[in-house]
Amino acid sequence: MAYDYYAAVCKPLHYTTTMTTNVCAGLIIGCYVYGFPNFSMHSGDAFSLSCCKSNVVHHFFCDVPAVMTFSCCNKYVNELVLVYLMSSHIFFPFQVISPSHIFISVIVLRMHSAARHHKALSTCASHLTAISIFYGTMIFMYLQPSSIHSMDTEKIAFVFYTIVISMLNPLVYSLRNKEVKSALFKVKSTFIYWTQNTA
């Protein structure tokens, strides 16, 4: 998304030649190539734990911090692996996203057209909002010390991280679309008309 916005704002005339099908496929494959070793190490980390307490996971699924709570072995190495993996999972994308938004900000500041300025800012703001919520929740869930882990709080954060953000993404990105805005305006007008006539 960050590269797409960079290409759309910084090089709008070359967008169709920059964001080709091969580039999009390469970006998607790159995400999977980056994610698979991360997933494999998380799974190996979870399966290496020996459990001597209750085998009931106090979570919605067998997430690594939830599994670690009922392990009776020394979890120092597992916690170190978790923090290392999640740090790389958070800070590597941040190093990719930040330069693109810095370039976009420089281009936006040079724009003289108020309409283009507003469009570029609204595009970047929605993307940065979604990223901030997503990574902020991940940092809260995975990069806090195990001594202050609360599974109840983590379950709320997990619901926010997996469900709420997934529901917000289409809404945040589609609200810039004129057709979506007009459809929402029609629904609002219909609702107001219906409430006035039924009252």
LOMINU-515355 format. One line per 8 residues: number of its first residue (from 1); their letters; for each residue x, y, z of N, C-alpha, C, O. Coordinates in steps of 0.05 Angstrom, whole numbers, padded with zeros to 5 digits. Layout:
REM residues N
NUM> a> X:Y:Z:X:Y:Z:X:Y:Z:X:Y:Z  ... .
***
This chain:
REM residues 199
1> maydyyaa> 00017:-00024:00000:00000:00000:00000:00017:00025:00000:00011:00044:-00014  00039:00025:00016:00056:00048:00018:00069:00054:-00009:00071:00077:-00018  00078:00033:-00023:00091:00037:-00049:00070:00046:-00070:00076:00063:-00087  00046:00035:-00068:00024:00043:-00086:00018:00073:-00082:00015:00088:-00102  00016:00082:-00057:00011:00111:-00052:00034:00128:-00062:00031:00150:-00072  00058:00118:-00058:00082:00133:-00067:00081:00136:-00097:00086:00158:-00108  00075:00114:-00111:00073:00116:-00141:00050:00134:-00150:00053:00149:-00169  00027:00133:-00136:00004:00149:-00144:00008:00179:-00139:00000:00195:-00155 .
9> vckplhyt> 00022:00186:-00117:00025:00214:-00110:00050:00226:-00122:00050:00248:-00133  00073:00212:-00120:00098:00223:-00129:00103:00220:-00159:00116:00237:-00171  00092:00199:-00171:00096:00195:-00200:00069:00188:-00213:00066:00166:-00224  00050:00206:-00212:00023:00200:-00222:00022:00193:-00252:00006:00177:-00260  00039:00206:-00268:00038:00201:-00297:00050:00174:-00304:00044:00162:-00325  00067:00163:-00287:00080:00137:-00292:00067:00115:-00275:00077:00093:-00274  00044:00121:-00263:00031:00101:-00245:00025:00075:-00259:00032:00053:-00249  00013:00076:-00282:00005:00052:-00296:00029:00035:-00305:00028:00011:-00307 .
17> ttmttnvc> 00052:00049:-00311:00076:00034:-00318:00092:00024:-00294:00107:00005:-00296  00088:00038:-00271:00102:00030:-00247:00088:00007:-00233:00100:-00013:-00225  00061:00010:-00229:00046:-00011:-00214:00034:-00031:-00234:00010:-00032:-00238  00052:-00046:-00246:00043:-00067:-00265:00033:-00091:-00250:00037:-00093:-00226  00022:-00110:-00265:00013:-00135:-00252:00036:-00150:-00240:00034:-00162:-00219  00059:-00150:-00254:00083:-00164:-00244:00093:-00152:-00217:00101:-00166:-00199  00092:-00125:-00216:00101:-00111:-00191:00082:-00118:-00168:00091:-00125:-00146  00056:-00117:-00173:00036:-00124:-00153:00039:-00153:-00144:00039:-00159:-00120 .
25> agliigcy> 00043:-00171:-00163:00047:-00200:-00156:00073:-00203:-00140:00074:-00219:-00121  00094:-00189:-00148:00119:-00190:-00133:00117:-00180:-00104:00128:-00192:-00086  00101:-00158:-00100:00097:-00148:-00073:00082:-00168:-00056:00088:-00172:-00033  00061:-00180:-00068:00045:-00200:-00053:00062:-00225:-00046:00062:-00234:-00023  00077:-00235:-00066:00094:-00258:-00061:00115:-00251:-00040:00122:-00268:-00023  00126:-00227:-00041:00146:-00218:-00021:00135:-00218:00007:00148:-00226:00026  00109:-00210:00010:00096:-00211:00036:00094:-00240:00047:00099:-00245:00070  00087:-00258:00029:00085:-00286:00037:00112:-00298:00044:00115:-00313:00063 .
33> vygfpnfs> 00132:-00291:00027:00159:-00301:00032:00170:-00291:00059:00183:-00305:00073  00164:-00266:00065:00172:-00254:00090:00156:-00266:00114:00167:-00270:00135  00131:-00272:00109:00114:-00281:00131:00116:-00311:00138:00113:-00318:00161  00123:-00328:00118:00124:-00356:00123:00145:-00364:00144:00139:-00380:00162  00170:-00355:00142:00190:-00362:00163:00181:-00351:00190:00186:-00364:00211  00169:-00328:00191:00159:-00316:00216:00138:-00335:00228:00139:-00341:00252  00119:-00344:00212:00098:-00362:00221:00110:-00388:00231:00102:-00399:00251  00129:-00399:00215:00142:-00424:00222:00156:-00423:00249:00155:-00441:00265 .
41> mhsgdafs> 00170:-00401:00254:00185:-00397:00279:00166:-00394:00302:00172:-00405:00324  00144:-00380:00299:00123:-00378:00320:00112:-00405:00327:00109:-00412:00350  00106:-00421:00306:00095:-00448:00311:00115:-00465:00325:00108:-00479:00344  00140:-00465:00316:00161:-00481:00329:00165:-00472:00358:00170:-00489:00376  00164:-00446:00363:00167:-00435:00389:00145:-00445:00408:00150:-00452:00431  00120:-00445:00398:00097:-00454:00414:00099:-00484:00419:00093:-00493:00442  00107:-00500:00399:00107:-00529:00403:00131:-00538:00420:00131:-00561:00430  00151:-00521:00424:00174:-00529:00440:00168:-00526:00470:00184:-00536:00486 .
49> lsccksnv> 00146:-00514:00477:00139:-00510:00506:00128:-00536:00517:00113:-00551:00504  00136:-00542:00542:00124:-00565:00556:00104:-00555:00576:00110:-00536:00591  00080:-00566:00575:00058:-00556:00592:00053:-00574:00615:00050:-00598:00612  00052:-00562:00639:00046:-00578:00663:00022:-00568:00678:00013:-00580:00697  00011:-00545:00669:-00012:-00534:00682:-00037:-00542:00666:-00036:-00561:00650  -00059:-00527:00670:-00083:-00533:00655:-00078:-00530:00625:-00063:-00513:00616  -00091:-00547:00609:-00088:-00546:00580:-00110:-00529:00567:-00113:-00530:00543  -00124:-00513:00583:-00145:-00496:00572:-00132:-00469:00566:-00122:-00455:00584 .
57> vhhffcdv> -00133:-00461:00541:-00121:-00435:00533:-00141:-00413:00539:-00164:-00413:00529  -00132:-00393:00554:-00149:-00370:00562:-00147:-00349:00540:-00139:-00326:00545  -00156:-00357:00516:-00154:-00338:00493:-00173:-00349:00472:-00186:-00370:00476  -00176:-00334:00450:-00193:-00343:00428:-00180:-00364:00411:-00194:-00380:00398  -00154:-00365:00410:-00139:-00386:00396:-00112:-00389:00409:-00105:-00374:00427  -00096:-00409:00400:-00071:-00415:00412:-00049:-00396:00404:-00030:-00403:00389  -00051:-00371:00412:-00030:-00351:00406:-00007:-00357:00425:-00011:-00367:00447  00017:-00350:00417:00041:-00357:00432:00041:-00346:00460:00046:-00361:00479 .
65> pavmtfsc> 00034:-00320:00465:00033:-00311:00493:00013:-00326:00510:00017:-00330:00534  -00010:-00334:00498:-00030:-00349:00513:-00020:-00377:00520:-00026:-00386:00542  -00006:-00390:00502:00005:-00416:00507:00027:-00415:00528:00030:-00433:00544  00043:-00393:00527:00065:-00390:00546:00055:-00389:00575:00070:-00396:00594  00031:-00379:00579:00021:-00376:00607:00018:-00402:00622:00021:-00403:00646  00012:-00424:00608:00010:-00449:00623:00033:-00468:00618:00031:-00493:00622  00056:-00457:00611:00080:-00473:00609:00096:-00472:00635:00097:-00451:00648  00107:-00494:00643:00121:-00495:00669:00151:-00494:00665:00166:-00492:00685 .
73> cnkyvnel> 00161:-00495:00640:00190:-00494:00636:00199:-00465:00635:00183:-00446:00637  00225:-00461:00634:00237:-00434:00632:00230:-00422:00605:00237:-00433:00584  00215:-00400:00605:00205:-00388:00580:00222:-00365:00570:00214:-00351:00552  00246:-00361:00582:00262:-00338:00575:00269:-00338:00545:00267:-00317:00532  00278:-00361:00535:00286:-00363:00506:00262:-00359:00488:00263:-00345:00468  00239:-00371:00496:00215:-00368:00480:00205:-00339:00479:00197:-00329:00458  00207:-00325:00502:00199:-00297:00503:00219:-00280:00486:00210:-00261:00473  00244:-00287:00487:00264:-00273:00471:00259:-00276:00441:00260:-00257:00426 .
81> vlvylmss> 00252:-00301:00433:00246:-00306:00405:00221:-00290:00397:00220:-00279:00375  00200:-00290:00414:00175:-00276:00408:00181:-00246:00405:00171:-00234:00386  00196:-00234:00423:00201:-00206:00421:00218:-00199:00397:00213:-00180:00383  00238:-00216:00391:00255:-00212:00367:00238:-00213:00342:00240:-00196:00324  00222:-00235:00339:00206:-00238:00315:00186:-00215:00311:00183:-00204:00289  00172:-00209:00333:00152:-00188:00331:00165:-00160:00326:00153:-00143:00312  00188:-00156:00337:00202:-00130:00332:00209:-00128:00303:00205:-00107:00291  00219:-00150:00291:00226:-00149:00263:00201:-00146:00246:00201:-00133:00225 .
89> hiffpfqv> 00179:-00159:00255:00154:-00159:00240:00141:-00131:00241:00126:-00123:00223  00147:-00115:00262:00136:-00088:00264:00155:-00068:00252:00146:-00050:00237  00181:-00069:00258:00199:-00048:00250:00209:-00050:00222:00216:-00030:00210  00210:-00074:00210:00217:-00076:00181:00196:-00062:00164:00204:-00046:00147  00170:-00069:00167:00151:-00054:00151:00151:-00024:00156:00146:-00008:00138  00156:-00016:00181:00158:00012:00188:00180:00026:00172:00177:00049:00163  00202:00012:00168:00224:00023:00152:00218:00024:00122:00231:00040:00108  00199:00009:00114:00190:00010:00086:00169:00032:00082:00169:00046:00063 .
97> ispshifi> 00151:00033:00102:00128:00052:00100:00137:00081:00104:00128:00099:00090  00155:00086:00123:00163:00113:00130:00176:00128:00107:00167:00151:00102  00195:00117:00092:00207:00133:00070:00186:00141:00049:00187:00163:00038  00168:00122:00043:00148:00129:00022:00131:00152:00031:00124:00170:00015  00123:00153:00057:00107:00175:00067:00123:00201:00070:00112:00223:00068  00149:00198:00074:00166:00222:00075:00167:00235:00047:00164:00259:00044  00171:00218:00027:00171:00227:-00001:00145:00240:-00009:00143:00261:-00022  00123:00227:00000:00096:00237:-00006:00092:00264:00007:00081:00282:-00005 .
105> svivlrmh> 00101:00267:00032:00098:00293:00046:00113:00315:00032:00103:00337:00030  00137:00309:00023:00153:00329:00008:00139:00338:-00017:00137:00361:-00023  00127:00318:-00032:00113:00325:-00057:00088:00341:-00050:00082:00360:-00064  00073:00333:-00029:00049:00347:-00022:00054:00376:-00014:00039:00394:-00021  00076:00380:00000:00083:00408:00008:00090:00425:-00016:00088:00450:-00015  00099:00413:-00037:00106:00428:-00061:00082:00434:-00079:00083:00450:-00097  00059:00420:-00074:00035:00423:-00091:00023:00451:-00087:00022:00462:-00065  00015:00463:-00110:00002:00489:-00109:-00028:00487:-00111:-00042:00505:-00102 .
113> saarhhka> -00038:00465:-00121:-00067:00461:-00124:-00078:00451:-00097:-00070:00431:-00086  -00098:00466:-00087:-00110:00459:-00061:-00125:00432:-00063:-00125:00417:-00044  -00138:00427:-00086:-00153:00402:-00089:-00135:00378:-00089:-00141:00358:-00076  -00113:00380:-00104:-00094:00358:-00104:-00081:00354:-00077:-00076:00332:-00068  -00075:00376:-00063:-00063:00376:-00037:-00082:00361:-00017:-00073:00344:-00002  -00107:00368:-00018:-00127:00355:-00001:-00130:00326:-00007:-00132:00309:00011  -00131:00319:-00033:-00134:00291:-00041:-00111:00274:-00032:-00114:00252:-00021  -00086:00284:-00035:-00063:00269:-00027:-00062:00265:00003:-00055:00244:00013 .
121> lstcashl> -00069:00287:00018:-00069:00285:00047:-00090:00266:00057:-00085:00250:00076  -00114:00266:00045:-00135:00247:00054:-00127:00218:00049:-00133:00201:00064  -00114:00214:00026:-00105:00187:00019:-00085:00177:00039:-00087:00154:00049  -00065:00193:00045:-00044:00186:00064:-00055:00183:00093:-00046:00166:00108  -00073:00201:00100:-00083:00201:00127:-00098:00175:00133:-00096:00163:00155  -00115:00166:00114:-00130:00141:00118:-00111:00117:00121:-00115:00100:00137  -00090:00117:00104:-00070:00095:00105:-00055:00096:00132:-00051:00075:00144  -00046:00119:00140:-00031:00122:00165:-00049:00115:00189:-00039:00104:00209 .
129> taisifyg> -00075:00122:00188:-00093:00115:00210:-00095:00084:00213:-00093:00073:00235  -00100:00071:00190:-00102:00041:00191:-00076:00028:00201:-00077:00009:00216  -00053:00038:00191:-00027:00028:00200:-00022:00032:00229:-00013:00014:00243  -00028:00056:00239:-00024:00063:00267:-00040:00045:00286:-00030:00035:00306  -00066:00041:00278:-00083:00024:00295:-00073:-00005:00295:-00071:-00018:00315  -00066:-00015:00271:-00057:-00042:00268:-00031:-00048:00283:-00030:-00066:00299  -00010:-00031:00278:00015:-00036:00291:00015:-00028:00321:00030:-00040:00337  -00001:-00008:00328:-00003:-00001:00356:-00014:-00024:00373:-00004:-00029:00395 .
137> tmifmylq> -00034:-00037:00362:-00046:-00060:00376:-00026:-00083:00377:-00024:-00097:00398  -00011:-00088:00356:00009:-00109:00356:00031:-00104:00377:00039:-00122:00391  00040:-00079:00378:00060:-00072:00398:00049:-00077:00426:00064:-00087:00443  00024:-00069:00431:00012:-00073:00457:00010:-00103:00464:00014:-00111:00487  00003:-00119:00444:-00001:-00148:00449:00025:-00164:00453:00026:-00181:00471  00045:-00158:00437:00068:-00175:00436:00094:-00164:00448:00112:-00180:00455  00096:-00138:00451:00122:-00127:00460:00121:-00117:00489:00137:-00099:00496  00103:-00126:00505:00103:-00119:00533:00114:-00142:00549:00112:-00165:00541 .
145> pssihsmd> 00126:-00137:00572:00138:-00158:00588:00117:-00178:00597:00094:-00171:00602  00125:-00203:00599:00106:-00224:00607:00095:-00220:00635:00074:-00231:00642  00110:-00206:00652:00101:-00201:00680:00076:-00184:00681:00061:-00187:00700  00071:-00168:00661:00047:-00151:00661:00026:-00159:00641:00007:-00145:00635  00030:-00184:00630:00010:-00194:00611:-00016:-00200:00625:-00016:-00213:00646  -00038:-00190:00614:-00064:-00196:00624:-00080:-00208:00601:-00084:-00195:00581  -00088:-00233:00604:-00102:-00247:00582:-00128:-00234:00575:-00137:-00233:00552  -00142:-00223:00596:-00168:-00210:00591:-00164:-00185:00574:-00179:-00180:00554 .
153> tekiafvf> -00144:-00169:00581:-00138:-00145:00565:-00128:-00153:00537:-00135:-00140:00517  -00112:-00174:00536:-00101:-00182:00510:-00123:-00193:00492:-00122:-00190:00468  -00144:-00206:00504:-00166:-00215:00487:-00181:-00192:00475:-00189:-00194:00451  -00185:-00170:00490:-00198:-00147:00479:-00181:-00135:00456:-00191:-00128:00435  -00155:-00133:00461:-00137:-00123:00440:-00137:-00141:00416:-00135:-00132:00393  -00138:-00167:00420:-00139:-00186:00398:-00164:-00183:00381:-00162:-00183:00356  -00187:-00179:00394:-00211:-00174:00379:-00208:-00149:00362:-00217:-00148:00339  -00197:-00128:00374:-00192:-00103:00360:-00173:-00107:00337:-00178:-00096:00315 .
161> ytivisml> -00152:-00122:00341:-00131:-00126:00322:-00140:-00143:00298:-00132:-00138:00275  -00157:-00163:00303:-00164:-00181:00281:-00191:-00174:00269:-00194:-00177:00244  -00211:-00165:00284:-00237:-00161:00274:-00243:-00132:00268:-00251:-00125:00245  -00239:-00114:00287:-00246:-00086:00284:-00230:-00073:00262:-00241:-00059:00245  -00203:-00078:00262:-00187:-00065:00241:-00194:-00076:00214:-00194:-00061:00194  -00199:-00102:00212:-00207:-00114:00186:-00233:-00102:00176:-00237:-00098:00152  -00252:-00095:00194:-00277:-00082:00187:-00273:-00053:00180:-00286:-00042:00162  -00254:-00040:00193:-00249:-00011:00188:-00234:-00006:00162:-00239:00014:00149 .
169> nplvyslr> -00217:-00024:00154:-00200:-00020:00130:-00217:-00014:00105:-00212:00007:00092  -00237:-00031:00098:-00253:-00024:00075:-00268:00002:00078:-00271:00018:00059  -00278:00008:00103:-00292:00032:00108:-00274:00057:00105:-00281:00076:00092  -00250:00055:00117:-00231:00078:00116:-00223:00083:00087:-00222:00106:00078  -00217:00062:00072:-00207:00066:00044:-00229:00073:00025:-00225:00086:00005  -00254:00063:00030:-00276:00068:00011:-00289:00095:00015:-00303:00105:-00003  -00286:00108:00039:-00299:00133:00044:-00287:00155:00026:-00299:00177:00023  -00265:00151:00013:-00254:00170:-00006:-00267:00167:-00033:-00264:00185:-00050 .
177> nkevksal> -00281:00146:-00038:-00294:00140:-00063:-00320:00157:-00066:-00336:00156:-00047  -00323:00170:-00088:-00347:00188:-00092:-00373:00172:-00092:-00393:00181:-00081  -00373:00148:-00104:-00397:00131:-00106:-00405:00122:-00078:-00429:00122:-00071  -00386:00115:-00061:-00392:00106:-00034:-00403:00130:-00018:-00423:00126:-00003  -00392:00153:-00021:-00402:00177:-00007:-00430:00183:-00015:-00447:00189:00002  -00436:00182:-00041:-00463:00188:-00050:-00483:00166:-00041:-00506:00173:-00034  -00474:00141:-00040:-00491:00119:-00030:-00497:00123:00000:-00520:00120:00008  -00477:00131:00016:-00482:00137:00044:-00500:00160:00048:-00517:00160:00066 .
185> fkvkstfi> -00498:00181:00031:-00515:00204:00033:-00544:00196:00026:-00563:00206:00039  -00548:00178:00006:-00575:00169:00000:-00587:00153:00023:-00611:00156:00029  -00571:00136:00035:-00581:00120:00058:-00588:00138:00081:-00609:00134:00094  -00572:00159:00086:-00578:00178:00107:-00604:00193:00101:-00620:00197:00118  -00607:00202:00076:-00631:00217:00068:-00656:00199:00070:-00677:00209:00080  -00653:00174:00062:-00676:00155:00064:-00683:00150:00093:-00707:00149:00100  -00663:00147:00110:-00668:00143:00139:-00682:00167:00151:-00701:00163:00167  -00673:00191:00145:-00685:00215:00156:-00714:00218:00146:-00732:00224:00162 .
193> ywtqnta> -00719:00212:00120:-00745:00214:00109:-00764:00193:00122:-00787:00199:00129  -00753:00169:00127:-00769:00147:00139:-00776:00154:00168:-00799:00149:00176  -00757:00165:00183:-00762:00171:00211:-00782:00194:00214:-00798:00195:00233  -00781:00213:00195:-00799:00236:00196:-00828:00228:00189:-00847:00238:00201  -00830:00209:00171:-00857:00201:00162:-00870:00180:00181:-00894:00178:00181  -00854:00165:00195:-00865:00146:00214:-00870:00157:00242:-00883:00145:00258  -00859:00181:00247:-00863:00193:00273:-00891:00205:00277:-00897:00215:00298 .
***
